[in-house]
Amino acid sequence: MKLNPGLLALAVGAFGIGVTEFAPMGLLPVIAIALHVSIPVAGLLISAYALGVMIGAPLMTLTTGRVPRRTLLIGLAGIFTLGNLLAAISTSYWMLLIARVITSFNHGAFFGVGSVVAASLVPPQRRAGAVAAMFMGLTIANVVGVPLAAWAGEHLGWRAAFWGIAGLGLATMAALRLTLPTLPVPVGGNAISELRVLTRGPVLGALALTVVGSSAMFTVFTYIAPILREVTHASLGFVTAMLVTYGVGLTVGNWLGGRFADRSVDRTLIVTLASLTAILVAFALLMPFAVPTAILVFLWGVASFALVPPLQVRVMTAAADAPNLASAVNIGAFNLGNAIGAALGGGVIAAGLGYPAVALAGAATSVIGFAVVGLTARDRASEREQPLCGA
């Protein structure tokens, strides 16, 4: 798919917000030591961000429905810039926690509205690919931004990482203003119709599946740095290399997910969730060994983000007549899964079960998602066949 200026601008925004979201995962050990808290407590910074996305997604979408789309997206990028500036000057754990919540309020609406805008810029049969193109910025953030933030945190202090992310926010705002075309306010939509669509069974089912799929990813990814340090006995250089490797896997998975979801959303989800389950089980067994770990981290990244385009398109399709809020809430659902996954992984660690058990907990969550998609696909097939049987 050729990238037009609008998709490029959205990808730039996704890159900035992606670094904002994921950088603390590589900084957890440094933040924990500097602020005198445990790793599980530091992990709550991830959960707080995720919960803020859940609140901010519907709030920002419903209260900005009459704002022109380009203006809205620039304003949302401004919110995360402000939040990261506050994080950079934080002097305590609680101040940093509040900064993370403020930062998160832009996230759901940006990706939700951005997904709808991206899909509107291409023919209908290319919608999943367009959404994947926007999310490519998020995956590239994991290849470049997150490892760089982790390096900066180790050598310059974790505050330097947030200063750099704030600078990214300013660059994002400029890119959106210079390259995104003028986008008018959507015609015909209103808050009531947007809220009503969330009561539909297919929409709720799609949102629930997003929560489960995201939980499977973040149960382990939240604690990837301490896993590599304490179980694989990795050096800082190896940890950074694995963050890059994971990011490359995310980029490949995002591309594959968009490509195959344009053919079949359900089939893409079934194959991806089954693969993610197998990979996490293997990771639980092989994480003490560096070479198998490196291979599995890449494959895990591929499987993790191959879920994103089909999950987003699934919700947008179920809420086709009022997609803005549903799309934004789906981003909140991703982050609810993020919060649940981080809490689940932290609970496993706090219970003394060990880091391999964290990977097994992620695999169990993935199995649940696989079962849900399989049952849904079977029900849809039965509905399609029923009229023929009656004839």
N, C-alpha and C positions, 0 to 999 in steps of 0.2 A: 504494500500500500504506500502510495506517495504521501509524504507528510506535507500538509498545507500549513501556512503560517499559524492558523488557529490552533491546530493540533500541537505544533511546536511550542506555542506559548503555554498551552495547558501542561505540556510535558515539563517545561521549565518550572512552572508552579508546583507540579507534583514532585520535582526534584527537591526544591527548597523545603516543602512540608515533609517529604520523606526523610530528609536528614534530621529535621526537627523531631520527628517521631522516634526514629530508630537509634539515633546517636547515643542516648543514655544507656542503651543495652551494652554497648562496648565500654561505657564509662562506669558501670556499676561498681567494680572493685575500687576504683579511684575515689568515687563519690562516697562510698561507704566508709573508707578510711578517713577521708578529709572531714566528714560530718559526724564521725563517731557513731555510726549505725551499722547494723548487720546487713548482710547481702539480701536476705528476704525483705527487710524493712526498706532498703534502697530500691528493691524491686517494686515497691508500692508506688514509686514515681512513675513507673510504666502503667500501673493500674489506674492511677489518678488521671493520667492523660487520657487513657481509654474511656473512663467514665465521663470525663469532660467532653469528649467527642460525642458520646451518647446524648448528653444534655444539649450541647451546642448544635448538633445536626438539625433536630426539628425546630429548635428555637430560632436559629439564624435563618433557616429556610422559610419559615412561616412569617417572620417579621420583615423579610426583605423581598417579598414576592413582587413588589412593584419597582424594585431597583433594576436599572439596566444591567444586563449580565456582565459586561466587561467591568463596569464600575463596581459591581458586587464582588467579583473575583479579586480585583485589586484591593478592595477594602478588607477582604478576608485575609489576603496575604499580609496586609498591614497589621492585623491582629496578632498573627504569629510572630511578626517582627518585634512588636512591642513585648510580647510574652518572653521571647528569648533575651531581649535586653534586660528584663527583670530577672531572669534566671542568671544572667552573667554577673549581676551585682548582688546576688543572694548571699546572705551571711549565715544562714541556718537551714536546716533540713526543711522546716515548715515553710520558710519563705520560698525555697526552691519548689516545694510541692504546690504552693499557690501559683507560682509562675508557670508551672507545667499545666495547671488547669486552665489558666488564662490563654496560654498558647493553643490549647486543644480546641477552643471554641470555634476556630475557623475551619477545622479539618473536615468535618462531615459535610458541611455546606459546600466547601470548595470542591471536594471530589464528587459529591452528589450532583450539584449543578454542572460541574465540569463534564461529568459523564454524559449528561443529557445534551449539553452543547456539542461535545465531541461526536456523539451519535448523529446529531442533526447536520453535521458538516459532510457526511458521506452518504452513499446510497444505502437503503435498508439492509441489504445483504452483507454489508461491511461494518455493521454496528459494533460487533464484538471486537473486530480489528481496530476500530477507531478508539474504543475504550482502552484496549491494550496499548495503543500508541500513547495515550495520555499517561497511563500507568507505567510506561517505560521509564519516565522520569523518576518514578518512585524506586524502580529496581536499580537504575543507574546510581541513585543516591546511596544504595547499599554497596555498590561496587567502589565508588569513589568517596562519597561524603562520610559514611559511617566509619570506615577504616581510618580516614584522615582525622576525624574527630577523636577516635580512640588514641591515635598517635599524639595528637595535640594534648589530650587529657593527661597522658603519661609524662610528656616532656615539658609542657607549658602550664599544666593545671587544668582542671575540668572547666573552670570559668572561661578560659581562652577558647574552648570549643564552642561555648554558647555565644561568645562575641562573634566568632566566625559565622555561626548559623544566623545571627541577626543580620550580618552583612549579606548573607544569601537572601534574606527576606527582602532587603532593599533591591537587590538585583532582580528578584522575581517580580516585584511590583513594576520595575522599569520594563522588563521583557513583556509583561502582559499589556502594558500601555502602548508599547511600540509596535507589537506584532499581532495582537488579537483584534479582529475586525469589530466594528460597532455591532453590538448585539442588543436588540430591543427587549423590552419587558414581554414575557410570554402573554399571548392573548387567550382569554377564555378561562384561565385557571383562577382558582380562589382557594382560600384556606380550608373552607368546609369540604370542597371536593377532594382536596389533597388529604385531609384527615380521614375522610370516609373510605378512601381506597385502602387505608391501613387495616380496616376491619375485614377485608376479604381473606378467605382461607388460603388461596394460592399465594397471596402476598406474604401473609404471616408465615406460611410454610417455607417460603424462599428465604425470609429473614432469619428464621430459626436455623436453617441449614448453613447460612453464612456464619452464624455464631459458632456452630459446632466446627465447621471447617477452619475458622480462624483460631479457635481454641487449640486444635491439634498442632498448629504451627507454633503458637506463642508459648505453649507449655514448656517447650524446650528452648526456643530461640531467646527468650528473656534471660536465660541463664547460660548462654553459650560461652561467654568469657570465663566464668568460674569453672564450667565443665572442662574446658580445654586446659585451664591452668592446673586444676587439682586432679583430674582423672587422666588426661592425656599427658600431663606434666609438660605443657607447651611453653615455649618462650614467648616474649611479647611479639617478636617478629612472626612466629607461627600463628599466634592469635590474630594478628592483623591480616596475615595471608588468608586465614580461614574466613574472616569477615569479607574479604574481597572475593574469595571463591564462592561463598554463599550468595553474595550479590550477583556474581556472574550467573549462577544457577537461577536466581530469581528472574534475571533478564531473559534468559533462555525460556524459562517456564512461562513467563508472561507472554512472550511471542507465540509459543506453542499453544497456550491456553486460548489466546485470541483466535488463532488460525483454526483450531479444531472445534471451538465453540461455534464458529460460523457454520459448521456442518451439523453438529449435534451437541447441544448443551449437556443433556443428561449423560450421554456416553463419555464425554470429556470428564465430567465430574466422577463417574464411576471408576474409570481407569486411574484417574489422578489420586483419588482417595485410597484405592487399593494399593497403589504404589507407595503413597506416603506411609501407610501402615507398615508395609514391609521394610521400608527404609529406616523407620524409627526403631523397629524391633532389632534390626541389624546394628544400628548405632548403639543401642543399649548394650549389646554384646561386645562390640568392637571398639568402643570409645577409648580404651587404654592404649590403642595402637595408632600411631600417627598416620601411616599411609592409608589404611582402610578408612580412618576418620576423614581424611581429606577428600577421598572419593565420595563418601556418604554425605558429607556436608554439601558438596556440589549437587548431588542427586536430590538431596532434601530440599535445597533451594529451588530446583526445577519443579518438583512436585508441589511445593508450598504455593508458589505464585501462579502455577498453571490453574489453580482454583479461582483466581480473582476475576478474570474476564467473564467466565461462564456464570459465576455467582452474581455478578453485577448485572449482566444481561438478563438473567433469570428473573430478577426483581423488576427490572425495567419493563420486561415483557408482560409480567403479571399485572403491572400498574400502568399499562400503556396510555390510558386516558388522563392520568394525573401523575407523571413520573418524577417530578422534582423532589417532593418530600420523601417518597418511597426510596428513591435513589440515595438521598442524603441519609435517611434512616438506615439504609443498608450499610453505609460506611460506618455509622454508629454500631451496627451489628458486628461488623468486623472488629471494632474496638471493644465491644462487650466480650467477644471471644478472646481478644487480647487480654483483657482484664481477668477473665475467668482462667485463661491459660497461665498467666503470670501467678495468680493466686494458687492455682492447682500445683504448679511447679514449686512455688515457695512452700506450700503445705507439705509436699513430699520431702523437701529438704529439711524443713523444721522438724518433721517427724523422725528424722534420722534414717530414712530409707535409702539414701544415697542417690547420686546423680544418674546412674543407669535406670533407676526407677522413675525418674522424671521423663526419660525418653519412652518408657513403657506406658506411662500415663498419657502422653501425647498420642501414642499408637492406639490406645483404647478409645480415645476421643475420636480419632479418625475412623475407627471401625463403626462407631455410632453414625457418623455422617455417611459412610458407605451404605449402611443398612437403610438409612432414610431415603437416599437417592434411589437405591434399588427398588424399594417398595413403591416409591412415587412413580418411577418409570414403568413398573409393572401395572400399576393402576391406570396410568394413561393409556398403555397398550390395550388393556381390557376395555376401556371406554371406547377406543377407536374400533375394536373388533365387535362390540356388542350389536350395533345395528346390522352388521352382516349376518350375525348368528340369527337375529330375529327374522331376517329375510329368508 
